[in-house]
């Protein structure tokens, strides 16, 4: 299992990119906050086994997020007021 700095940064980018695919504002913003918070929380880990475990969980989260985005986007809803004002 590759746990290099490059692999971890690539996982972070993939999670952020996938989170931005949500059509629902609330789910999208929650996913972005969760990814950023988790990476910020664990950035000071030094133990290799803990880093590998977090990386493995991150890969599982990415796969789950991909599935949830597909399912969530099947049920389109109207845009929220906050989304309309941001443009």
VMD Tcl script that draws the C-alpha trace (Angstrom):
set ca {
  {0.00 0.00 0.00}
  {1.49 3.32 -1.10}
  {1.42 5.89 1.70}
  {3.83 8.43 0.35}
  {3.20 12.15 0.70}
  {2.31 12.26 -2.98}
  {-0.29 9.48 -2.60}
  {-1.87 11.19 0.41}
  {-2.09 14.54 -1.40}
  {-3.60 12.79 -4.41}
  {-6.19 11.17 -2.14}
  {-7.00 14.61 -0.67}
  {-7.44 16.12 -4.15}
  {-9.63 13.21 -5.23}
  {-11.84 13.54 -2.15}
  {-12.22 17.30 -2.68}
  {-12.95 16.84 -6.39}
  {-15.53 14.14 -5.71}
  {-17.16 16.20 -2.94}
  {-17.68 19.07 -5.35}
  {-19.78 16.84 -7.61}
  {-22.77 16.82 -5.26}
  {-25.72 18.65 -6.76}
  {-27.13 19.31 -3.28}
  {-25.55 22.35 -1.61}
  {-25.88 20.94 1.91}
  {-24.27 17.59 1.10}
  {-21.55 19.25 -0.97}
  {-20.56 21.71 1.75}
  {-20.71 19.05 4.47}
  {-18.46 16.71 2.48}
  {-15.94 19.47 1.79}
  {-15.83 20.51 5.45}
  {-15.48 16.89 6.58}
  {-12.60 16.14 4.21}
  {-10.72 19.31 5.15}
  {-11.31 18.78 8.87}
  {-10.15 15.15 8.82}
  {-6.96 15.93 6.92}
  {-6.24 18.90 9.19}
  {-6.84 16.76 12.27}
  {-4.49 13.98 11.20}
  {-1.75 15.98 9.50}
  {0.56 15.70 12.52}
  {0.56 11.88 12.62}
  {4.04 10.37 12.68}
  {3.36 6.68 13.30}
  {3.56 4.80 10.00}
  {0.90 2.26 10.97}
  {-1.56 5.03 11.92}
  {-0.84 6.84 8.65}
  {-1.46 3.65 6.67}
  {-4.72 3.05 8.56}
  {-5.92 6.61 7.88}
  {-4.93 6.27 4.22}
  {-6.88 3.01 3.94}
  {-9.93 4.62 5.54}
  {-9.55 7.56 3.16}
  {-9.61 5.24 0.15}
  {-12.73 3.55 1.51}
  {-14.32 6.97 2.06}
  {-13.50 7.96 -1.51}
  {-15.21 4.88 -2.90}
  {-18.23 5.43 -0.67}
  {-18.37 9.11 -1.65}
  {-18.32 8.21 -5.35}
  {-21.30 5.89 -4.86}
  {-23.21 8.41 -2.77}
  {-22.67 11.22 -5.28}
  {-24.11 9.08 -8.06}
  {-27.13 8.10 -5.97}
  {-27.64 11.63 -4.62}
  {-27.51 13.21 -8.05}
  {-30.26 10.91 -9.30}
  {-32.69 12.95 -7.21}
  {-32.27 16.51 -8.44}
  {-33.83 19.25 -6.33}
  {-34.33 22.95 -6.83}
  {-31.39 25.17 -5.99}
  {-31.40 26.79 -2.58}
  {-31.57 30.55 -2.21}
  {-27.95 30.65 -1.06}
  {-26.81 28.93 -4.26}
  {-28.67 31.36 -6.51}
  {-27.16 34.40 -4.76}
  {-23.59 33.11 -5.08}
  {-23.54 33.42 -8.87}
}
mol new
graphics top color blue
foreach p $ca { graphics top sphere $p radius 0.5 }
foreach p [lrange $ca 0 end-1] q [lrange $ca 1 end] { graphics top cylinder $p $q radius 0.2 }
display resetview
